[in-house]
Amino acid sequence: MDYVEAFSQWGFLMAFLYCLASSINKENKSPVYLSALMLCSYISSGYINLLENLYLSWALYDFITILALFILQYFKVLQRSLAFHFIIISLTINAVLTLILHYDLYVLYNYEPWWYWSVYSIGVNAIDILMILSLILNKNFLSLIKFSPLIIIRSTRPPSA
């Protein structure tokens, strides 16, 4: 578990450094702020437990990060981009997967391995890798935005007359 967590933290650090280096002469620093927030979230979740239960603490970190993203976007620090939307959706999926695992382990007291544990392990780590790549490439992997009716992406093109 520690190696996977360290790999995720390292990945977000590399994404932050890449965004920092690639935005030196650019006016838009939104990718730097987005990757910095993700880096801080993942590093702090590895060392500071907000709650006694590890899985609830991780879910809480995901929800706090989502809230921070929306607050920064509201105050125009972050611009909505493909990476921004993908990270919001991915953090939500991670939080839901984590809450389901918490429910399975600590409410149902299920300690027998079953298929969901594999789905959780593979899903959360794959989503972490995709979030790192989305920060670097500014891509929406899996086209998750198309499936979310709550997110409206405004085109930068003027409307046709």
N, C-alpha and C positions, 0 to 999 in steps of 0.2 A: 504494500500500500504506500509506503513512504517513497519508493522509487517512482511510482506512477504520479504521485503528488508532486514530487520534485521535477519530473518531466513536464508536467503541466505548467508549473511555475516558471521553469526555464523557457518553455515555449512562449508564454506571455511576455517574458522579459525580452526575448528575441524579437517578438512582434513589436513591442514598444520601441526597442532600439532601431528597428528597421523604419518604423513610422517617423521616429525622431530624425533619423538621418535623411529620409526622403522628403521631409517637409521643411528643410532648413530655409530654402529660398521661396517658400510658398506662403501665401496669405492664410490659407485654410489650415488651421492647426487641429481641426476636429479629430482626425485619425490619431494624433498623438495623445489627445486628452482621452479618447475612447480606450486606446490600448493602455494608457497609464491607469485608468480606473479599473480595468480588468486585471492588470498586474497587481495593483494594491489589494483588490478583492481576493484574489487567489492566494497571495502571499499571507495576508492577514488571516484568512480562513485556515491556513495551515498551522498557525501558531497561536491564535487567540480563539478559544471556544466561547461563543456567546452564551451557550446553554450547556447543561451537563451532558445532554445526549448529542453525540457527534452528528447523527443524520439530521436531526432538527436544526442543529447549528449550521450545517451546510445549506439546508433549505433556506434558513433565515438570511444567510449571506447572499444567496441568489436573489431573494426578494429585495434585500437592501440595495444590492447592485442595480437591479431593475429600477427601483425608485430613484436612485442617484442618477441613472441615465436619463430618466424622464425629467428630473429637476434640472439637470445640466442642459438638456434640450430646450426646456421651457425658457431658461434664461439665456438662450442663444449661444451657449458655450459649445455645444455639440450641434452639428447639422445632421439631419436624417440622411443616412446613406444606406447602401445595401448592407454593409457590415453592421451598422447600428441596428437595423431591423432584424438581421439574422441573429445577432447576439441577444436581443430581447426575447425572441422566440426560443432560442437555444437555452437561455437561462431559465425560462419558464418550464421547458421540457425537463431540464435537469432537476429543477425544484420538485416537480410533480413526481418524477421517478424516485427521488430521494424520499419524499413523503410517503409514497407507497411502500418503499422498503422499510421505513420506520414503522409504519402500520403493521406490516407483516412480522417484523421482529419483536416489537415492543408492545403491541396491542394484542395481536393474535398469538404471540409467543411461539412462532413457527421457527424452529431451528434446524429443520430438515431441508437440505438443499433442494431447490426446484428450479424450473426453467426461468422464472422471473429474476432470480439472482444473476443468472448469466446475461439476461437482457439488460439489467441494470448496469452491470460491470462493463459490458461492451458498449452500451448506449451512452453512458455518461462520458466514458473516455473518448469515444468516437466524436461526440459532440464537442468536447474540449478541443480536440485536434482541429475540427472544422471551424471552431471559433477563432483559433489561432490563425488558421489559413485565411479566414475571412477578413481578419484585421490586416494581414499582409497584402492580400490580393483585392480587397474590397469587393468580394463576390458574395452572392446569396446562394450558397450551396443547397441543393435539393429543391430550389425554387419555393421555399417555405412561405414567402410573402404572398404568393398567389393564392394560398389556401387560407389566409387570414383576412376575414372581412373587416376587422377592426383597424387595419393599417391602410392608410391611403397614401400612396406615393404620388407626389405632385411632380409633373413633368416640368422641366426647365424651359421647354419650348413654348412659345406663345400659341394660343389656340388658333386653329385655321378658321378663316372667315368664310 
